[in-house]
Every structure is written in structure tokens, then in C-alpha cells.
């Protein structure tokens, strides 16, 4: 049997990064003693008011087709939220609703990119970006955010990467996996490069509401960027709604109109009851969101403190999100070796940092989006594991 060339563009290291995670999920479902610290999905339940809004919509018979681009109420709520945060005038016509942030990224890539285009992506990058931005036939040009720059963009490398084929720049802010928040001065340079070279900028801001310190600035708010910025986000992380698949893209109205054509022949609109729940989430003050953000910050601090005495490990400070990047090179193992042995010997699953790009080679990504007791046990197992490694090497590492 023959398969489309698309199947090759959807593969790669990013798609293969989840093997240990998938094994851990299966083992946990079988009742085995494993600790899953390889995904950003917390144990927090969706706040009850949001759930009640969904149930009410279901009971009222809201089970029919909806507008492909999303209901006006939800699109307006997203627009208002964006305008309040950025100061950029935004209307419902600038918004399309999607099946999570991932779907918004995929549709935006299909509309912005063509075969033969080059798309600059800051790395480390989220593991699905490789497939998403290669799917239209574009070539990814990675620009590093190296550890020696604090995982901030190498702006000289950005300028050097521009060619006549460059069509777009892509990044997450805050960054998954590092938790770094791009400072305003870096964003200003990215915006300048985009304006000078007539580029689209696709900004994944799904972790913007899980900010612990620093300032989050949306690149869409900078001069001349409203016309070329595509901002994607969702309620998955901020509102503990990963399974609801409720996301969106905010873009110039002509871009949204093109995205709607693709949505018409793919999702054909999101369920109305989910849209009603999402609108409620954005229109109402929900105190539990502050509690969750505070809990994540406490867990970050707990994990960093717990791993201070783990031989050979160095944790990078996350300003936002749900993850720590942990440098494991002093253990004598590569990231892949560390992940494999850690799971085999302790039942703790983390992700190999190399899956996110060369800038995180020799690291692992560890989620702290787990209950505090689970996090403590997971860190204790990691610490014991590294002490065993130290004994194996005679304390030389």
C-alpha cells in the first residue's frame, strides 16, 4: 500500500518523543507503580461553574451544528479578553474557534505556508511543531534559544536566518519546555525583523496565564504587528480544560476568513455546549484559577528544592508554565539514556529534552503539574536514582 508524502512530514523526533510517556500511561492504567511527570495535564478538575454551564447547555438541547468559525458570543469573549491584555482593538471577526491550541496552530500553518517556504522556529520548540509546520510542505529553519543566553532567542541568528523564502516566524511565549518568558526587548527585535521582511508571526501563548514572575507581552501589541500576528491559545492550561479542546486563533480578518475555509472541511465547528462553557469561563471571574497558578508556582519551587541534592542535576528556573528543564549531562548519561533508565528503574516518566531541539540536548523535561505528594515522591525517586548513578561512576561525575 502507498501513503501520501504527508506521512513523512508528520514524523520525526518530535512525534517519537512520547514512547516512554505512552508506556507509563498504559502501566498506570494497569495499576502499576509509576509516576507520570511527562505531560502538562494537572490533576485539577475544571472549575464547577464552567462544568455547570456545559451541563445546562446540554439539558437545553444544545447538541446541534454550530457556526464553523465559532459562536459570536464566544468569539466576542475571546476578542474582549485579548483586547484587555494587549490594548489592541479586536473584534469577533478577528477570532476563529478551534479544537484546542494544537488545531489552531495546524490551521494557521496551512494558511500561512506553502511548499518551498521557509519558516523560522525558535528552538527548543514544542514537540508537535516539527510536524505542524512541515505539513504544508514548508522547511523549518530552527533558530536557537541556547542555555548560555538563558534560553532567550539568539537574535543575531534570527537575522542571519532570513532568506527570500522566509515566510513566517513561530514561537511559544511563555516557552514550552523551558518556561522562559521572552522579554519585551527581544520581542521588539522579532517584530522589527517581521516588519522589515513582510513575515507572518505565529505566537503560541497558551501558557500566558500561568505566569509566576516577569511580564508577558503579546507580540500582537507591538507597533505594526496587528496586521501580521496570529496569536493562538486555549483554555486547556489556564482553566484545567485539556480534554475540552477549546482553543482559538486571533488574526487579521482576511486570515481568519481563510482559516474558516479549512475549518469548514475539517472540524465543521465545535460542539455548542463546549462553546457555552468556554464563553462562561472567559466572561466570569473564577477564583480557582488564581489558586491553581499559585499551586503550580509552589510545586515548581518544591521540585527545584527537592532536586538540589540530586547529584549531577541542574534545574533551570521556569518563569511560567508547568515544566522544569533539568540538565543531566553531569550524570554521564544523555537525555535519552536518562529517560530510559529512570523509567525502567524507578517508574518515573519524563521527556527527553533533545526532542525539543538541539538547545536542550542533554536535558530532560519534567512536569510539576502533579499533586504535591506525587511530586515529592517522584523527586525522591529521581534523587535516589542519581545517587545510584554516582556510585556507579565512583563519584567522578
Secondary structure, DSSP 4 states (H G I P E B T S, - for coil): ----THHHHT-SHHHHTTHHHHHHHHHHHTT---EE-SS---SPPPPHHHHHHHHHHHHTT--S---TT--HHHHHHHHHHHHHHH-----GGGEEEESHHHHHHHHHHHHH--TT-EEEEEES--TTHHHHHHTTS-EEEEEE--GGGTT---HHHHHHH--TTEEEEEEESS-TTT-----HHHHHHHHHHHHHHT-EEEEE-TTTTSB-SS----GGGSTT-TTTEEEEEESTTTTT-GGG--EEEE--HHHHHHHHHHHHTTT-S--HHHHHHHHHHHHS--HHHHHHHHHHHHHHHHHHHHTTTSTT-EEPPPSBSSEEEEE-GGGT--HHHHHHHHHHHH-EE-EEGGGG-GGGTTEEEEE--S-HHHHHHHHHHHHHHHHHHHHHTTT--
